[in-house]
Amino acid sequence: MTDGTTILDVRLNARLPSVQRGDRYEDPLAYWIEGAFPGSRVTGGGTLRSPDGEPLSCAVRAEVVGDAAAIEDAVADFLDGLGAPLGSSLTLGDRVAREFGVQSGFAVYLDGDGLAPEVYAANDVNEFIDELHARTAAHGVLQAFWEGPSTTALYLYGPDADELHDSMTALLESHPLAVNSRLERIA
C-alpha cells in the first residue's frame, strides 16, 4: 500500500461461490474502481463458507485513493446497481461500517438423499431448476447453487421479497423434488 491509499473492505451478503462472486461483483468492481478513482485497485476477494462448504457471504478488498465519503457513496451506489443483496456492508479504513444493498434473497434447500429412490429416478433436478427459473423470471434470478452432502441449495435474489417468495411457492408445494424442501430468507 502506498501513501494516500485506504483499505476498502466490502462484505456482500451473497451466497456465491468464487467464480460467481468474481463474475457478478469482484471483476466489475475492479474495472470500475480503477477508472472512477485513479490509483485504486481491487486486491482480492473471498467467499466465507460453513464447515460443510456452503457459501455464506462474499468479500472484496481494495486499496482506494480519494475522498472517503465520495468513495463510500460511489462504491455503495455501484454495487447496488449490480444488485447487491440487502445486509451488505463496506468499511473504509477506520470509518464506521456502512450498510447497503437492494435485493432480497432466498435459499431453496432440496432434500438430496431423503426422498424415495423412485422420486430421484423419475425427476430431473435440472428440469426443476428450469421450472423455478420460469416461475421467478419476472421477480428475480437464480444466481448460484451449492451441492452439499445431503442437500442442494439454490440461491435466488430479487428486488421484492414478497413477489419472489410468492412466485416460487406453488412449485415448492407441488413438485416431487421439493418434498422436504426448506425455503430460507437470506437477504
N, C-alpha and C positions, 0 to 999 in steps of 0.2 A: 504494500500500500504506500502511496506517495503522499506528500503533504497536500492538504486541501481535500482529501477524499474522506468519505464517511462510509461505514458499512451499513448496507440496507439488507435487512432480513425480512423476507416475505414468507408467511405461513398461509398456505392455501388449504382451506377446508374441503379438499377434493380427494376422493379416494381413487387415485390414478397411479398405475404402475409407471416405471421410469419412462418408457417410450411415449406414452400418452401425456405424461407431465411435460416432457420436453416439447412435444408437438403442439400442445394446447397453450402452455404458459411460458416455459423457460426460454425456448428459442424465439418466439415473438417478442418477449420482453428484452432479450439480449439485443436483437436488431434495433428495436425501437429506442431503448435507453441510450445506445451509443450515438444516435442521431439527435435525440432530444436534449441530452446532457453530455456534450463532448467531454471526453476523458473518462466517462463512466463505462463500466463493463460488468457483465454477469460473470461471476467467478465459480459458480457451482449450483448444484441442486440435489435434492434427495427426496426419498419417499419414506415416511415413518410407517413401519409395519408392525402388526400384532405378533405375538410369539409364534402363531401358526402361519404367518406370512401375508395376512390380509393387509392391503394398503389402508392406512388410516388418515393420513394427510400428507401434503407435499410442502417442500420448502425450496426457495430460491434465494441465493445470496448474491449481492452485487457490491462493487465499490462504486460510489457515486460522487460526482463533483457538481456543486451548485448550491443554491439556496435550499435549506432543509424543508421549509414549508412548501415551496414550489415543487420540490421533488416528491414529497408525500402526496400532495394533491394530484400531481400528474400521474404518478405510478398507480395510485388507487383508481383514478378515472380510467387509465389504460386497461388495467386488469378487470375492472367492472365491464368495460367494453368487450372484453373477451369472454364474459360470462362467469366471473369469479363467484364461487359459492358464498352464501351468507356465512358469517362466522370466520371469514378470513381476516388476517391482520398483517400489518407491516410495522417494523421498528427501524428507525433511522438513528444510528448512533445511540446516544443515551436518552433520546426523546421517548415520551410515553407511547406505548403501542397504539396504533390506530386501526380500528376495525373497518372493514369494507366488505363488499360482496352484494350481488344482486340476484343470484339464482338459488332456488330451493333445491334440495336433493333428497332422493330416496334410494335405499338399497333394498333390492328384492333378493331374498335368500331362498334358493331352491334346495330341497332335500336331495342330496346326491347319492344316498345309499339306503334310505329307509322306506322307499316305496316298493311295491311288489315288482319282481323282475319283469313281468309282462308289461307294466306301465313304461319302463325304460325301453323295452324292446319295441313297443308299438308307437312310441312318440320320440320325435327328434327335437333335441333342445334348440337346435338352430331354427327350426320352424316356429318354436315357441318364441324365440327372440325376434324373429321376423314379425310375428303377430304383435308382440309387445311394441316393436317399432311402429307398426301401422297404427296401433291404437293411441300411442303417445306422441306421434309426429307433430301434431298441432300444438302440443303443450310442453314438449321437452325433447331431450335427446339422451340416448344411452351413450355414455362417454367411455365406459370401461367395464370389464368384468374380471372376476377372480375365481379360480377353481381351487377350492380348499379341500381338506381331507374328507369332509363329509357334506359340504355344501358348495353350491355355485352362487356367487353374488353378482348381481347386475346393478350398476350404479347409473342412475338417471338424474338429470338436472334440468330444471325449467324455471321460468320466471314466476309462476304462480303455483304454490304448493297444493292448493285445493284442486285446481284443474288437473295438474299432473297426477295427483293421487286418484281422483275420480276417473281419469282416462284409463287406468290400468286395473281398477277394482274388479270389474266383471270378468276379465281374463283370469285374474288370480283366484277368483271364486269358482271358476268353471273348468279350467284346463287340468287334465290329469297330472301333468308335471308340477303343477302348483299346489297339489295336496301337500300339507305340512309346510307350505312356504311361510315366510315371515317377511313383512314389509316394515322397514325401519326408516324413520326420518333422520337424515344425516346432515342436512343443512337447511 
